[in-house]
């Protein structure tokens, strides 16, 4: 998905997301109905897969994909950060939650095609705490990946901290067609 667009060390998704599936129902409960307990549990399941991986368990820090502050305030939490907390409970990898910020409040990506998604998130992210990321192998966490545009934009901001910085990506689910 990222090949030829941005250098990602490795990427994984724990589950497949399709409409009208159990995964969609779980994610909806977690993301929109305040079920942080469910998100923490799903993060722990991801943590077990990460712990067993030779690539992902070598990452220095977990970074949740940031939400815009208005959206986070409205929802009450960042679902990617909850997943990170669950992963941390299993792997012990530290969570660095505020090192990357979302500068621009973007439109929802759900009804956009691949090109429009990329344009919608271009230049959206910036690094607010270079010291916590520079020269480290970052495991960027999100709930679901569709085209990868949002994660790519965030990873690009992180990679700009210096040549020794590396980014891998882990999501709870990947959208199927």
Secondary structure, 3 states (H helix, E strand, C coil): CCCCCCCCCCEEEEEEECCCCHHHHHHHHHHHCCCHHHHHHHHHHHHHHHHCCCCHHHCCEEEECCCCHHHHHHHCCCHHHHHHHHHHHHHCCEECCCCEEECCCCCCCCCCCHHHHHHHHCCCEEECCHHHCCCCEEEEEEEEECCCHHHHHHHHHHHCCCCCCEEEEEEEEEECC
